[in-house]
Amino acid sequence: MAFKRPHRFYYFDSQVYNFRGMAEDLTLVRGTKEDQYLSLIPQLEGLLDGEVDLIANLANITAALKEQFHWLWIGFYLVKDNQLVLGPFQGPVACTRIQKGKGVCGTSWTKKQTLIVPDVESFPGHIACSSLSRSEIVVPVIQHGDVVAVLDADSEHLNHFDDTDQYFLEKIVSLIRF
Ligand code: SME
């Protein structure tokens, strides 16, 4: 007589199957900053592949960066009605609107350039969304020549961001399709 599996195992198998089908676990690595970005970027490409919803994609990018790097704050501000408006982010609550040319974010927008700020207290007009932030990098997201958003990362450590962050964060924002 053939072995008959108890019904509960069929139930268990189908739960495992569903879980595997839906899983979006990140593989997190230790190592140099470069190693961490090199591991993360193909995974971000996979997460974005086939998904056209902008908010879903921005949300996953911020979550993945937060999980890998544990920065104080990481998030997007989106250009809306000639202002930057808070978008998907990970970290403490933040200012909701930033005017063009104001703060590090608004300056990155105006200059269409990545800004690395080793000490936020030495950046004239820096907007302190969190008193814990000590250094910052802001990367503009440029589509068809216009800034459509900025990616902002804050650290509670001085001098935390460098050219490596700039290089890889610019690569990451280039994956986004608005
Ligand atoms: N510090 C930024 C404001 C945004 S928060 O840091 C999240 C700025 O000066 O534009």
Boltz pocket constraint, residues with backbone or C-beta under 6 A from the ligand:
constraints:
  - pocket:
      binder: B
      contacts: [[A, 73], [A, 94], [A, 95], [A, 98], [A, 102], [A, 103], [A, 104], [A, 105], [A, 106], [A, 125], [A, 126], [A, 127], [A, 128], [A, 129], [A, 130], [A, 133], [A, 136], [A, 152], [A, 154]]
      max_distance: 6.0
